[in-house]
């Protein structure tokens, strides 16, 4: 009895394993359904060649075309300054910006005038003596020619030099008197002010830093590839004055949260290529940056950061592809007449923010797949989204027509 109790659990386990084995070997075979690969639906556009104008986008800083440090040529006390002689003040050519005390220079003029009068008197006196010496020599009846010393020629030359020296001294002090008025060399604006009324200045002391306002310049970097798309001037020795009509440029600046634009043109390039970036710098000129305009835009200030678009060449017969059409590694997909994807490798001629320009390898009328399907197999069957939309609309109209009650005429 004790043995039966010990063997009973083993017997139950063995029976359970036997039943499980019978069920496993007699299970029904699973029916496999034929697999139907899902057909992709893609958006397509038909390719058309076009002429595409290139815009070169870059950025830079507004700089004055001319900056000058005003320095006095004479010394003295500043007795007057212009009301516009302040940072930001405007002035026109010939405006007197600073007046230096001229008292000493007026006295110098009187002294120089007296010196000149004395020199002229000495010259006339020496000339009279020379004439008298010549007459005396004739009266003596001497056969030999008189010497220069007898005729007072050296003395006369010395007196004449004294007159010339006195005239030069007078001109110098008159010029110093004019220099007591520091005048504007061109239409401009005060950038920095270093002196004011009551200050004593000497030659070499900077008075102010000014800049011209007839136009400003923007120094813009462009890459080697961009350079090939712009009609830039080429400077050669001996042709520096050759006229050049540069491409147009538009400059944009955000001031006070609002965007403004100015028109300009490329006037020159710098004479070297940047060693670090391999970029070339072009100079865009913008005329009358401080003139009031009808749109009430603010002046284009020195130091303002700007963005710029430079008109480049017009690429003829190119295809403008949306960036979404690129499937990776410069490849695109086109949909053939049998609604199958065909992979093509393209060579990008130019890029914009949202377009890729391609010239070779494509044909007008081809359908470009603009849906991103990077893992789609070549020759895969697809549905055009436009066809699917048409089919859905047709089916919807068919259902609506099927439920209508026929009308009868009386």
Order of alpha helices (4+ residues) and beta strands (2+ residues): alpha-beta-beta-beta-beta-beta-beta-beta-alpha-alpha-beta-beta-beta-beta-beta-alpha-beta-beta-beta-beta-beta-beta-beta-beta-beta-beta-alpha
